[in-house]
Amino acid sequence: MSASSPDTSETRSGHAELNRLLERLGEGDRSALDELLPLVYDELHRIARGQRQRVSGRLTVNTTALVHEAYLKISQGKGQGFADRGHFLAVAATAMRQLLIDEAKRHAAQKRGSGQRPISLESVEVGVDAQAEGLLALDRAMSKLGKMSPRLLRVVECRFFGGLTENETAEVLGITDRTVRRDWVKARAWLALEMGGDGAGDSVASSAS
């Protein structure tokens, strides 16, 4: 018990500092972002790595580039506040997902011969066409899910894309753990059915509950 106390104390201290910075950010102090990055960098890197592995397949984007592009996107937001660490990570995960979707769209446009040159995220490596199409199919399915139930969409964004726990997702969305669990099962089943066995849909459906 005592051996784990220092780690627990350090974790709580880190979360307290993070929440103070998020509070400053919510009050309009943009300089808090510079202090915030070192505290969340490892978690952002974990989320980015997970998205590359589970969502993009061989449509790969340099993990570090994805982290920095997502962070830049967040920093350019106007008047955005974050309730807590979980909320910030959920927003960051959504930003990363959109960056991957945008890259897949650029790849699809280039394939159609539109004349548009893809804008790379530093060391972007575009893979097999089917992977880009699978990612776009997942995005279309997510959009339909959001129209049917915005809450189910948020649960997927938090649990699958953000890698948040049931408890963290519940805190971000202001619902109970039980509701998160129920919504997560429902959303996974719906996406698997909607995508008809597509690789990206299977990835969501088979992800840990």
C-alpha positions, 0 to 999 in steps of 0.5 A: 500500500505504502509503496504506491502512495508516492505515485498516487500523490504525484498523479493527483498533484499532476491532475491538480496542476492540469486542472489549474491550467485548464481553468486559466485557459477557460478564463482566456489565458492562452499562455496556459497552453504552453505550460499545459503541453508537457503535462498532457504530451504523453497521453496525447501521444498515446491517443495518437498512436492508438488512433493510427493503429486502430483507425487508420490501418495502413493510412498512417500519419506520423504519431508526433506530427498528429499530436502537434497538429491536433494541439495546434488546432486546439490552440487556435480555438477561440473562447474554448474552455475545458472542464477537466483533463478528460474533457481536454483529452476528448477534444484532442482525440476528436481533433486527431480523428478529423485530421486523419479524415481530412488526410483520407479525403485529400488522398481520395481527391488526388486519386480521382485526379482532381489536381489537388496536392495532398497536404502532408502532416510532416512525415505522412505516408499514404497507404492502400486506397482501401484504407482511406475509403474505410476511414471515410466510411467510418466517418460517414457512419459516425456522422449518421450516428451523431444525427441519430444520437449525439450522446452515442457519438460522444461516447464513441469519440471518448471511448474509442478515439480518446481511449478514455475509461468508462469513468472518465467518459461519464465525467466528460459527458455528465452521465453515469458509468452504467449509461456509458457502458450501455451506450458503448455496447449500443454504438459499437453494435450499430456501427458494425451493422451500418458498415457491414463488416468494413475493417474500420467498423470491425475495429470499433466493434471488437474494441475492448468494452 
